[in-house]
Amino acid sequence: MSDTRFPLDGRLPGMLRSGKPLRAVFNGLPSPAIVEMCAFAGFDFIILDNEHGSADLGATEHMLRAARAAGIVPVVRCFEHDLPRILDMGASAVQVPMVQSAQQARRLVDMVRYPPLGRRGSAFSTRAAGYGAFGGAAHTQRSNEGIAFIPMVETPEAIAAAAEIAAVDGVDAVFIGPNDLAHAMGHGSDWNAEPVQQAIAQGLKAIAAAGKCPGIIALTPADEQKYGALGARYFANVSTSIITRALAQAASAGREASLRY
């Protein structure tokens, strides 16, 4: 575990380079308790979903605190305009949706890295810098070395550019969004349609060949096995799907029990 004196957990870049499979979970619920539960359940990291989730920035910061206290690495999926504030809150990584080109990826890398590696604006009064307790050059170095950047590719154009996006210096992993990809390809939400699966396979292989960690939604062990054979190592489930499925099973079991009596 990284030094817990610091609010910023800098383990993720090393995890993404490790070659080992990593299990993560998207969470769009504004709940520090859910973050703690995901940590205690044994997930490698959690993706706080500020694209589709309902958390405001205050709730997001509390979830980042919960992640640090419980020992799980926090990634935040967010839009470009939120990057500066999310990074200053102490996110270990940012995952940005709908990255379409290597040029766009390079511009986003510049927003994530402090000079001389990028153009991130510097302030040491933030949570990430311990409200000034851990500012200065050491914080700058810790951030540049310990914060990961993960672009998402979610269209046929982005899949075609996946190798170039992955090759950008400062990109640590590339995540394929299968649902948006399926919609962009004209298959609605059917990401198991054969053309969509072929595009996913193309993207995963290209990212792995570029030496970066390929990520994908994997809701079952069979998904992990299938996508792992194509190079994927970052497998993400979804907290609401897990919770709703468990609740449905409990409700069904309750109905069945009542019928027996």
C-alpha positions in Angstrom: 0.0 0.0 0.0 1.3 3.5 -0.7 2.2 5.7 2.2 -1.1 6.5 3.9 0.2 9.8 5.2 -0.7 11.2 1.8 -4.3 11.7 0.7 -3.2 10.6 -2.8 -3.0 6.8 -3.4 -0.4 6.3 -6.1 -0.5 2.6 -6.6 -2.6 2.4 -9.8 0.1 3.0 -12.5 2.1 0.2 -11.1 -1.0 -2.1 -11.0 -1.8 -1.3 -14.6 1.8 -2.1 -15.6 1.9 -5.3 -13.6 0.5 -7.7 -16.2 -1.9 -9.1 -13.7 -5.7 -9.2 -14.1 -7.4 -6.4 -12.2 -11.0 -6.4 -11.1 -12.8 -3.1 -10.7 -16.4 -1.9 -10.2 -18.2 1.1 -11.5 -20.2 2.9 -8.9 -22.7 5.7 -9.7 -24.3 5.8 -6.3 -23.3 8.8 -4.1 -22.4 6.6 -1.1 -19.1 6.4 0.8 -20.6 3.2 2.4 -20.7 1.5 -1.1 -17.1 2.5 -1.6 -16.1 0.8 1.7 -18.1 -2.3 0.8 -16.3 -2.6 -2.6 -13.0 -2.3 -0.8 -13.9 -4.9 1.9 -15.2 -7.2 -0.9 -11.8 -7.3 -2.4 -12.0 -5.2 -5.7 -8.6 -3.9 -6.8 -10.1 -0.4 -7.5 -13.4 1.4 -7.9 -14.5 3.8 -10.6 -16.6 6.6 -9.2 -19.0 7.3 -12.1 -19.4 11.1 -12.5 -20.5 10.6 -16.1 -23.7 8.7 -15.4 -23.9 8.7 -11.6 -25.7 11.2 -9.4 -22.8 12.3 -7.1 -22.0 16.0 -6.9 -18.4 17.1 -6.3 -18.9 17.2 -2.5 -20.1 13.6 -2.4 -17.3 12.6 -4.8 -14.7 14.0 -2.4 -16.3 12.1 0.5 -16.1 8.9 -1.5 -12.5 9.6 -2.2 -11.9 9.9 1.5 -13.8 6.6 2.1 -11.6 4.9 -0.6 -8.4 6.0 1.0 -9.6 5.0 4.5 -10.7 1.6 3.3 -7.6 0.9 1.1 -9.2 0.8 -2.4 -7.7 2.8 -5.2 -10.3 5.4 -6.5 -10.6 6.2 -10.2 -13.1 8.9 -11.3 -14.9 8.7 -14.6 -15.6 12.3 -15.5 -15.9 14.9 -18.3 -12.9 17.0 -19.4 -14.2 20.2 -17.7 -14.2 18.5 -14.3 -10.6 17.2 -14.5 -8.8 20.0 -12.6 -11.2 19.8 -9.6 -11.3 16.0 -9.5 -7.5 15.7 -9.6 -7.2 18.3 -6.8 -9.6 16.3 -4.7 -7.2 13.4 -4.8 -8.4 10.9 -7.4 -5.8 8.2 -8.3 -6.9 8.3 -11.9 -9.3 9.9 -14.3 -11.2 7.9 -16.9 -12.5 10.2 -19.6 -15.3 9.1 -22.0 -15.5 9.4 -25.7 -11.8 9.9 -26.6 -11.7 9.8 -30.4 -8.0 10.4 -31.3 -4.4 10.4 -30.2 -4.4 14.2 -30.5 -7.3 14.4 -28.0 -5.6 11.9 -25.7 -2.4 14.0 -25.7 -4.3 17.1 -24.8 -6.0 15.3 -21.9 -2.6 13.9 -20.7 -1.4 17.6 -20.6 -4.3 18.4 -18.2 -3.4 15.5 -15.9 0.3 16.0 -15.6 2.1 18.9 -14.0 4.9 20.7 -15.9 7.4 19.7 -17.3 5.3 16.7 -18.3 2.1 18.5 -18.9 0.2 21.7 -18.2 -1.9 21.0 -15.1 -2.4 24.0 -13.0 -0.7 23.9 -9.6 -2.3 24.6 -6.2 -1.2 23.1 -2.9 -4.2 24.1 -0.8 -6.2 21.1 -2.1 -7.0 17.7 -0.5 -4.6 16.0 -2.9 -1.7 18.0 -1.4 -3.0 17.6 2.1 -4.3 21.1 2.2 -0.8 22.4 2.0 0.8 19.9 4.4 2.3 17.9 1.5 2.7 20.5 -1.3 5.6 21.6 -3.3 7.9 19.7 -5.6 7.3 16.4 -3.8 3.6 16.6 -4.4 4.2 17.5 -8.1 6.4 14.4 -8.5 4.1 12.2 -6.5 1.2 13.2 -8.7 3.0 12.8 -12.0 4.2 9.4 -11.0 1.1 8.2 -9.2 -1.9 9.4 -11.1 -3.1 7.3 -14.1 -5.0 8.5 -17.2 -7.5 6.2 -18.8 -9.2 7.2 -22.1 -12.3 5.5 -23.1 -12.9 4.4 -26.7 -16.6 4.0 -27.6 -17.1 4.5 -31.3 -15.9 2.7 -34.5 -13.6 5.7 -35.2 -12.0 5.4 -31.8 -11.6 1.7 -32.2 -9.7 2.3 -35.5 -7.5 4.8 -33.6 -7.1 2.6 -30.5 -3.4 1.7 -31.2 -2.5 5.4 -31.6 -4.4 6.4 -28.5 -2.8 3.7 -26.5 0.7 4.7 -27.7 0.4 8.2 -26.4 2.9 8.8 -23.6 1.0 9.3 -20.4 -1.8 7.0 -21.3 -1.8 4.1 -18.7 -4.8 2.0 -19.9 -7.5 2.3 -22.5 -11.1 1.2 -21.7 -13.5 0.1 -24.3 -17.1 1.1 -23.6 -19.2 -1.7 -25.2 -22.6 -0.2 -24.8 -21.9 3.1 -26.5 -19.9 1.2 -29.1 -22.9 -1.0 -29.9 -25.1 2.1 -30.2 -22.6 3.9 -32.4 -22.5 0.8 -34.7 -26.3 0.7 -35.0 -26.9 -2.3 -32.8 -28.7 -0.5 -29.9 -27.6 -1.9 -26.6 -26.7 -5.4 -28.0 -23.0 -5.4 -27.5 -23.0 -9.1 -28.0 -23.8 -8.6 -31.7 -21.1 -10.2 -33.7 -19.8 -6.9 -35.4 -19.6 -5.2 -32.0 -17.7 -8.2 -30.6 -15.3 -8.1 -33.5 -14.7 -4.4 -32.9 -14.0 -5.0 -29.2 -11.6 -7.8 -30.1 -9.8 -5.5 -32.6 -9.5 -2.7 -30.0 -8.3 -5.0 -27.1 -5.6 -6.5 -29.3 -4.5 -3.1 -30.5 -4.2 -1.7 -27.0 -2.3 -4.7 -25.7 0.0 -4.6 -28.7 0.8 -1.0 -27.8 1.9 -2.1 -24.4 -0.9 -0.6 -22.4 -3.5 -2.2 -20.2 -6.8 -2.9 -22.1 -10.0 -2.5 -20.1 -13.6 -3.8 -20.7 -16.9 -4.4 -18.9 -16.9 -8.0 -17.7 -20.1 -9.0 -15.9 -19.3 -12.7 -15.6 -16.3 -15.1 -15.3 -17.1 -16.1 -18.9 -16.7 -12.5 -20.0 -13.3 -12.3 -18.2 -12.1 -15.5 -19.9 -13.3 -14.4 -23.3 -11.8 -10.9 -23.1 -8.7 -12.0 -21.2 -7.8 -14.2 -24.2 -7.9 -11.1 -26.3 -5.5 -9.2 -24.0 -7.8 -7.5 -21.5 -6.6 -7.2 -18.0 -8.8 -4.5 -16.5 -12.2 -6.1 -15.9 -15.1 -3.9 -14.6 -18.4 -4.9 -13.1 -21.2 -2.4 -12.1 -22.3 -1.9 -8.5 -25.9 -1.3 -9.2 -26.1 -4.4 -11.4 -24.6 -6.5 -8.6 -26.9 -5.0 -6.0 -30.1 -5.3 -8.1 -29.3 -8.9 -9.0 -28.8 -9.8 -5.4 -32.0 -8.1 -4.4 -33.9 -9.8 -7.1 -32.6 -13.2 -6.0 -33.6 -12.4 -2.4 -37.0 -11.2 -3.4 -37.6 -14.3 -5.6 -36.4 -16.6 -2.8 -38.8 -14.9 -0.4 -41.7 -15.4 -2.8 -40.8 -19.1 -3.3 -40.6 -19.6 0.5 -44.0 -18.0 1.1 -45.6 -20.3 -1.5 -44.2 -23.3 0.3 -45.9 -22.3 3.5 
